[in-house]
Amino acid sequence: MSDLIPELVTPLLLGRLGTPYRFVETCASTQRLVEEADPEGTTIVAEHQTQGRGRLGRGWHDTPGRSILMSVLLRPRAPMPLWPELSLVAGEAVARALRAETGIDATLRYPNDVVVAGRKLVGVLPEARTGRVVLGIGVNVNQTADELPADTAKLPTSVRVELGREVERAPLLAAILAELERGYDTWAAPYKDR
């Protein structure tokens, strides 16, 4: 049984991001499961993606059951030309959550990676359409060094590799959503009455 099922995750969620929360075992990409009518905060999490994507059309490969693979729906009121900033907002939020939850020195590498000592730990992929941004977030959590892709342009790592032990994914996912909500609300504050 996955540790990312709703019964284990939703009690840990404190804000509006993550509501509603949907979990699937396998999908092509969580980005494709967000529907036009879904409310802001909708979060879709998969145990495995068969066609995960990164920036510039690169693939995102995962080992089933080892990552956090999610898409979060935002409906910003800020002018659309500012929406690319959400990649930075999300990256900073994920880095903060990783530092707080695991103690590893995660930092943002512009524009959309979170790294530890230059090794890629997280990818953030925002996709915008009229009225919405879907943030795709992929976190290497419990992969061993052998399970990480060897043929990537950026050397990968995982939380497990950095800490030398596995970590629970549900609390980490909840922390990421909480930090993302704080960062998003701060970014969106000047536009909340529009």
KOLMI-99111 format. One record per atom (N, C-alpha, C): residue in three letters; x negated, y negated, z negated. Coordinates in steps of 0.1 Angstrom, whole numbers, plus 5000, padded with zeros to 4 digits. Last residue first. Layout:
N
ALAXYZ ...
This chain:
194
ARG508345845071 ARG508645825086 ARG509645925091 ASP507445875046 ASP508745815048 ASP509045785062 LYS504845985048 LYS505946065043 LYS507346005045 TYR502445885057 TYR503545905067 TYR504745965062 PRO500545885037 PRO500845755043 PRO502045765053 ALA500446175031 ALA501046075022 ALA501445945029 ALA499046365045 ALA500346325050 ALA500946205042 TRP496746415029 TRP496646365043 TRP497846305048 THR498046515006 THR497246395005 THR497046335019 ASP499246745016 ASP500046635011 ASP499346505010 TYR497046895024 TYR498046845034 TYR498846735029 GLY495846944999 GLY495146875010 GLY496046815020 ARG497947084986 ARG497346964981 ARG496646884991 GLU498147305004 GLU499347215002 GLU498847084996 LEU495647425002 LEU496147365015 LEU497247275013 GLU495747504976 GLU494747404980 GLU495147344993 ALA497847704978 ALA497947584969 ALA496947474973 LEU496747874997 LEU497947805000 LEU498147684991 ILE494547974983 ILE494347904996 ILE495547824999 ALA495748104962 ALA494947984959 ALA494647904972 ALA497048314975 ALA497848214968 ALA497048084965 LEU494748454984 LEU495748394994 LEU496548284987 LEU493648524959 LEU492948434968 LEU493848374979 PRO495648694949 PRO495348574942 PRO494548474951 ALA495548904971 ALA496748824968 ALA496448694960 ARG492949034971 ARG493348934981 ARG494548844978 GLU490449094948 GLU491849104951 GLU492248994961 VAL487249194961 VAL488049104954 VAL489549134957 GLU484349404958 GLU485549374964 GLU486349274955 ARG480849284956 ARG482049364951 ARG483249324958 GLY478949114963 GLY478549244960 GLY479649334954 LEU479448854972 LEU479548884958 LEU479049024954 GLU478948865000 GLU478348754992 GLU478348784977 VAL480449085008 VAL479049075010 VAL478348975001 ARG483048995000 ARG482449114994 ARG480949114996 VAL483448775017 VAL483448755003 VAL482748874996 SER481248805045 SER482548825039 SER482348795024 THR479848675076 THR479748735063 THR481148755057 PRO478248645109 PRO479448655099 PRO478948705086 LEU476648415129 LEU476448525120 LEU477548535110 LYS478048335160 LYS477748285146 LYS477748405137 ALA478448495182 ALA477548375183 ALA477148325169 THR478348845176 THR479048715175 THR477948605176 ASP478049125173 ASP477849065186 ASP478548925186 ALA478849255150 ALA477349225152 ALA477149135164 PRO481449205127 PRO481049215141 PRO479549175142 LEU481449405097 LEU481449275103 LEU480949285117 GLU480949655086 GLU482249635092 GLU482349495099 ASP478549645074 ASP478649735086 ASP479949705093 ALA479049495052 ALA478149435062 ALA478349515075 THR482549535045 THR481149555042 THR480349495053 GLN485249305038 GLN484449385048 GLN483049415042 ASN487049155023 ASN486449275017 ASN485749365027 VAL487348895038 VAL487348915024 VAL486549035019 ASN487348655061 ASN486648785059 ASN486548805043 VAL490248495070 VAL489248505060 VAL488648645059 GLY491848285092 GLY491348425091 GLY490148415081 ILE494648105100 ILE493548115091 ILE493148255089 GLY496347885120 GLY495948025119 GLY494648025110 LEU498847665116 LEU497547685112 LEU497247835111 VAL500847505138 VAL500747635132 VAL499247655129 VAL502747215138 VAL501447265139 VAL501447405132 ARG505447045155 ARG504847145145 ARG503447175148 GLY506546865174 GLY507146875161 GLY506546975151 THR505247025201 THR506146915197 THR506746945183 ARG502447205188 ARG503547195198 ARG504347075193 ALA499147315181 ALA500247215180 ALA501247225192 GLU497247525162 GLU497947515175 GLU499147425173 PRO494147565145 PRO495447495146 PRO496047495160 LEU492347795131 LEU492747765144 LEU494147695144 VAL489547875112 VAL490847805112 VAL491147765126 GLY487648135098 GLY487948055110 GLY489347995108 VAL485148205074 VAL486548175077 VAL486648105090 LEU482448265073 LEU483348345064 LEU484748325068 LYS479348265089 LYS480748235090 LYS481648325081 ARG476448135073 ARG477148245078 ARG478648225078 GLY475347905061 GLY475347915075 GLY476048035081 ALA475947955034 ALA474547955038 ALA474447975054 VAL479048025044 VAL478248035032 VAL476748055037 VAL481747835059 VAL480547915059 VAL479947925045 VAL484447785079 VAL484047785065 VAL482847885065 ASP485147595109 ASP484647715102 ASP484347685088 ASN485847375124 ASN486947465119 ASN486447595113 PRO483947205135 PRO485247145131 PRO486147245124 TYR481947175105 TYR482747105115 TYR482747185128 ARG482047385080 ARG481147355091 ARG482047305102 LEU482647355046 LEU483147345059 LEU482047315069 THR481447615023 THR481547475028 THR482147475042 ALA481047804994 ALA481747795007 ALA481847645011 ASP479447964973 ASP479247824978 ASP479747804992 ILE481648144951 ILE480648144962 ILE480647994968 GLY483648164932 GLY482348104928 GLY481248104939 THR486148244936 THR485148344937 THR483748294932 GLU488048034933 GLU488448174930 GLU487248274929 ALA486647804940 ALA487347814927 ALA487547954923 ARG485647854965 ARG484647824955 ARG485347844941 LEU488047914979 LEU487048014978 LEU486047984966 ALA489347664977 ALA489947774971 ALA488847894969 ARG487547504992 ARG487747474978 ARG488347594971 ALA487747625017 ALA486447625010 ALA486647594995 VAL490447565023 VAL490047705021 VAL488747715014 ALA490247285024 ALA491147345014 ALA490747495012 GLU488547245046 GLU488147195033 GLU488947265022 GLY490247355066 GLY488947415063 GLY488447375049 ALA492447185065 ALA492647325062 ALA491247385058 VAL491246935073 VAL492046945060 VAL492147095056 LEU490347015098 LEU489346975087 LEU490046985074 SER492747055111 SER491747165111 SER490747135100 LEU494046815109 LEU494446925101 LEU493547045101 GLU493146655129 GLU492446635116 GLU492846755107 PRO494846685150 PRO493646765150 PRO492846755137 TRP496946485145 TRP497046625141 TRP495746715141 LEU496746235154 LEU496046265142 LEU496046415138 PRO498446225176 PRO497046215179 PRO496246245166 MET501046235163 MET500546355169 MET499046345172 PRO501446065132 PRO501346055147 PRO500646175153 ALA502946255106 ALA501946165111 ALA501946165126 ARG504646445098 ARG505246325103 ARG504246225108 PRO504246795106 PRO503646665101 PRO504546555107 ARG505047075096 ARG505746985105 ARG505346845101 LEU503347395097 LEU503447255092 LEU504247175101 LEU503047735089 LEU503747635097 LEU503847495090 VAL500347945090 VAL501147855081 VAL501747745090 SER499248275093 SER499548155100 SER500548075091 MET496448495084 MET497748425082 MET497948305091 LEU494748735070 LEU495048685083 LEU496448625083 ILE492148835051 ILE493448755050 ILE493648695063 SER490949175054 SER490949025056 SER492148965051 ARG491249445052 ARG490049385046 ARG490049235046 GLY493149585067 GLY493149585052 GLY492049515045 PRO491249655096 PRO492549655089 PRO492449665074 THR488849425104 THR489049565100 THR490349565092 ASP489049205132 ASP489149235118 ASP489249385116 HIS487948945154 HIS488149085151 HIS488149115136 TRP488948715175 TRP488748725161 TRP489048865158 GLY487548575206 GLY488348675198 GLY487948665183 ARG487848245219 ARG487048355214 ARG487948455206 GLY489148015227 GLY489548145233 GLY488748265228 LEU488147805212 LEU487747815226 LEU488047955232 ARG488547975181 ARG488347845188 ARG487847885202 GLY490048295181 GLY489348185175 GLY489348065184 ARG492648535176 ARG491848445184 ARG491148345176 GLY493648885177 GLY493348765170 GLY492448675178 GLN495049105186 GLN494649005196 GLN494348875188 THR495749265165 THR495149335176 THR494549235187 GLN495449235131 GLN495849165143 GLN495049235155 HIS496649355100 HIS495749375111 HIS496249295123 GLU498249255081 GLU497149345076 GLU496149365087 ALA499348925082 ALA499249055088 ALA498149125081 VAL501748675073 VAL500448745070 VAL500548885076 ILE503148355076 ILE503148495081 ILE501748555079 THR505048115061 THR503648175061 THR503848325066 THR506647805062 THR506647945066 THR505248005067 GLY506247535059 GLY505847625048 GLY505847775051 GLU509147425076 GLU507747405071 GLU507447485059 PRO511247695089 PRO510947575082 PRO509447555078 ASP511747805123 ASP511247835109 ASP510947695102 ALA512547775149 ALA513447725139 ALA512947745124 GLU510447895164 GLU510747745165 GLU511547695154 GLU508448125145 GLU509548085154 GLU509847935153 VAL505548305144 VAL506148185139 VAL507248145149 LEU504248495158 LEU505348535150 LEU506148425144 ARG501848415169 ARG503048445178 ARG504248475171 GLN500148395148 GLN500548275155 GLN501748295163 THR499448655143 THR500448595134 THR500948465140 SER499148875170 SER498648755164 SER499748695155 ALA500049145173 ALA499049085182 ALA498348965175 CYS500149325141 CYS500749235152 CYS499649195161 THR500949525113 THR500149495125 THR500949405135 GLU502549475089 GLU501349565089 GLU500349525101 VAL503549155078 VAL503649265088 VAL502349345087 PHE505448935058 PHE504249025059 PHE504549125069 ARG506348605050 ARG506648725058 ARG505348805059 TYR507848375030 TYR506548455031 TYR506948575039 PRO509248045035 PRO509348185032 PRO507948255036 THR506547975015 THR508047995015 THR508647955028 GLY504047895018 GLY504248035015 GLY505648065013 LEU504347585004 LEU503647655014 LEU503647805010 ARG505447484980 ARG506347514991 ARG505647595003 GLY503847654952 GLY504247544960 GLY505247584970 LEU502947884940 LEU503447784931 LEU504047664939 LEU502748234941 LEU502948114949 LEU503548004940 LEU502848474928 LEU501748394926 LEU501748254933 PRO505148614936 PRO505148564922 PRO503948464920 THR504348674964 THR505248564961 THR505348514946 VAL502548904963 VAL502148764966 VAL503048654961 LEU503849134957 LEU502649104949 LEU502248964951 GLU506049144974 GLU506249164959 GLU505049134951 PRO504949105000 PRO505648994993 PRO505849014978 ILE501649245002 ILE503049255004 ILE503749144996 LEU498949264999 LEU499449135004 LEU500949145007 ASP497849504993 ASP497949404982 ASP498449274986 SER499549785008 SER498749655009 SER498949574996 MET499250125000 MET500050005000 MET499149875000 
